[in-house]
């Protein structure tokens, strides 16, 4: 006997509340009447994960990243989920957990503290641990996990499934905005979307910048409606600001695709960093305006004074941070990763840090110092009034060197020092144990270093940086692909190819 068990055809929201659904599409009237989010009619029975005892061991184990040499460095290991996509529905809870666990193990470092600089690890683990999640957030988490694993292991079905979940979650988010349903899960989902764009960024950065601005608008709008907790605090105080910083650093140093947004912060080392960064953006904007006219001596002296003060602030921030206390030289025989050539010949012995956060700060400080030195040099060379230049020339008549040549030589020397310092940190960040997360936060700041070596015609150092970007490409970060292409374009434009 028996028969086919009854399955309700009502929407997910009504089934959870155990009320009768009128099955109106796309949104049932019952949910709209009660001002609830109608989660649609997809059932949670579309993805099955099969474990074949005979072949499970053959699908598990270690896999070398492209370009790595077995034996010289430990390869990245992962557990590959055996998935079979049967429809576009969201998979069951146990399968979602397995996919997320595989993503977490593959993307984040093992046996390391959660970063207090790049908050993505803290946020995504917190999102996944929430006891009750809407269909929108569930699909967003499943999307970023499936999407990355599919790219990393070459599983086209899982990759496409991640894209499908991304599209579905985006559709629900858009519908919620239209219906005026805002809250915590709205900002959680927006943050995940931004991360997906970072992993699978198109060939230009406009789409990612649009996501950064869109996320910021959602955060600002939802602020009065959210329930504060550790996740929202991390998003509002740090993650959104760091996303803006990572976006605008590359934009203001390599290309004019984006104008920075004023950000201020207080108290913590990270927030102080962003506060100084905001100050630098205002000075850069003032200098850009001044270069379009013929500034007088007073304007020139004011901008030069502000630029010099900015350099002093960066050095004070670095001195008070104590980052140098957590940095030492690596052992001569220590090889962080075989995917990257040794730094000994080009830069010196590589640095070793107590944490990934310290290495990130070290690289960011170097990039900001390069940016500030370029700003000072621009003020001195492009805004210096003729009267000031003539006075400097008269004072140096007894010298053989032109005063501008002297400034330029000292400027180039300092640029190379800070660029080399950043490169000495890279082997620690790029080591295999750091997974993709190790290169996550330094891809964009390193473009400042790449541009510096191009300006200085340092071909070998430029090639070394391109090898670093290749590691990011191998770990499936499209930001690295784009930054590498931008570097090569500038390299050819300079006539160094």
Helices and strands as residue ranges (DSSP letters): H 12-17, H 29-33, E 47-49, G 57-59, E 60-62, E 77-79, E 83-85, H 93-107, H 120-129, H 135-153, H 156-179, H 184-199, H 206-222, G 223-225, H 230-234, I 235-239, H 240-254, H 269-291, H 297-321, G 323-326, E 327-329, E 351-353, H 356-382, H 386-395, H 403-430, G 432-434, H 437-440, H 445-455, H 459-474, H 478-493
